Amino acid sequence: MIYSGDINKVCAVCVMARESENGEMLCTLKGKTFPATTEACKKFRYDILKKKVRRMRRLKTDYKKEDFTL
């Protein structure tokens, strides 16, 4: 589920965090930088658009057009 209760709470997927030049996350509330894997603070709010999506592998098929005719 997208909004399940077991979301990994890290700064990298927080609404209030922005990525800085050196790969760390800049917290807009605290004004400090943190590593992207740092556990989030109490003000954590999940941003679904920052989640890294794993794409499905393409299926290996060798179907022909004749396979689907009746």
N, C-alpha and C positions, 0 to 999 in steps of 0.2 A: 504494500500500500504506500501511497505517496506521503500521506500525513500520519503515519503510524506513530505510536508512542515511543518506539525504540530508535528514534533518529539519532545518529551519531552527532552529538552537539560539539562541533568544532568551529573555530572562527572562520574557516574557509567557506562555510555555507550560511553565515549570518548576514542578515539584511544590513547591519550597521558596519560591516567590514568591507574595506576596499583593498585591492591588491596593490602593493607598492612596487617600485622599480626592482628591488632586490629579491622579490618573490615572497616577502612576508606580507602579513595582513595589517592594514592600518585601521584601527578602531576609531570610528567617528565620535563615539561617546567619550572615550578616555583620552583620545589624541595620542595614543602610543602604538608602537608596532609590536606584533606578536608573530611567532611562527604559525604557519597555516594549520598545523596539526595540534595546536594548543587547545585544550578544552575551553569552551566558551564560558563567559561570565553569566551572572543571574539575568542580565538584560537580553539574553540570546533570543532572537526571532529567526525562524527558519525561512530561507529564501530558496524556493524550489528551482529557480533559474540558475543558481550557482552550483547545483548538483552535477557531478560528472556522470554522464550517461554512457553505459556500455551498450554498444550496438550489437545486434544479433549477427552471427555469421551467416553468410549467404549459403543457402542449401545447395549441395552438389547434386544436381539432377541431370539426367540425360534423356528426358522425355522428348518424344517426337509428336508432331501434330496428329499422326495416325493413332496414337494412344488414346486420344480423346474423342474419336468418332464412334458412333453407334452402328 
